[in-house]
């Protein structure tokens, strides 16, 4: 139940974050990172290596891009 809730919260957070960021709202980036972290937590709970890798990498790359962009 908790894992399923995490997955849905992460998905909605990512969609809103990408929508805001695409519309030129810079704060949407924070929602994108938050969604990635929540999906990473869900992946860890599921022991799903591709989801762990993808969301871990996207979160790190997003943070690095923001710091150096």
C-alpha distance (Angstrom), angle and dihedral (degrees) to the residues before:
residue distance angle dihedral
X1 . . .
X2 3.82 . .
X3 3.80 92.5 .
X4 3.79 92.1 50.1
X5 3.81 90.3 49.6
X6 3.82 90.4 49.4
X7 3.80 90.7 52.1
X8 3.81 93.0 51.4
X9 3.80 94.6 44.1
X10 3.81 90.1 48.8
X11 3.79 92.3 48.2
X12 3.81 94.1 49.9
X13 3.82 90.8 44.7
X14 3.82 91.4 52.0
X15 3.80 93.5 47.7
X16 3.80 92.7 50.4
X17 3.81 91.5 43.6
X18 3.79 93.8 50.4
X19 3.79 90.9 45.4
X20 3.79 93.0 51.7
X21 3.80 93.8 43.4
X22 3.81 91.3 48.1
X23 3.80 88.7 51.0
X24 3.79 89.5 56.5
X25 3.81 98.3 -99.9
X26 3.82 103.1 137.1
X27 3.81 92.7 -160.7
X28 3.81 88.4 68.1
X29 3.80 85.4 80.3
X30 3.79 90.1 70.7
X31 3.79 90.8 56.1
X32 3.79 90.2 48.9
X33 3.80 90.9 53.7
X34 3.81 91.8 44.1
X35 3.81 91.0 50.3
X36 3.80 90.6 49.8
X37 3.79 91.4 50.7
X38 3.80 92.1 48.8
X39 3.82 90.7 49.0
X40 3.81 88.4 48.4
X41 3.81 89.2 54.6
X42 3.80 90.4 49.2
X43 3.81 90.5 49.1
X44 3.79 90.9 51.6
X45 3.82 90.6 50.1
X46 3.82 89.7 50.2
X47 3.83 92.7 42.3
X48 3.82 86.8 -130.7
X49 3.80 105.3 157.9
X50 3.83 97.8 -166.8
X51 3.82 91.3 52.2
X52 3.81 91.1 45.3
X53 3.80 91.8 49.8
X54 3.81 96.1 43.3
X55 3.79 96.5 47.7
X56 3.79 94.2 39.0
X57 3.79 91.1 51.5
X58 3.81 94.2 43.5
X59 3.80 91.2 50.1
X60 3.81 93.4 49.1
X61 3.81 93.1 44.3
X62 3.81 90.6 47.5
X63 3.79 92.0 52.0
X64 3.82 93.2 45.4
X65 3.80 90.4 47.5
X66 3.79 90.8 51.8
X67 3.81 93.0 48.0
X68 3.80 94.8 49.3
X69 3.82 100.4 28.2
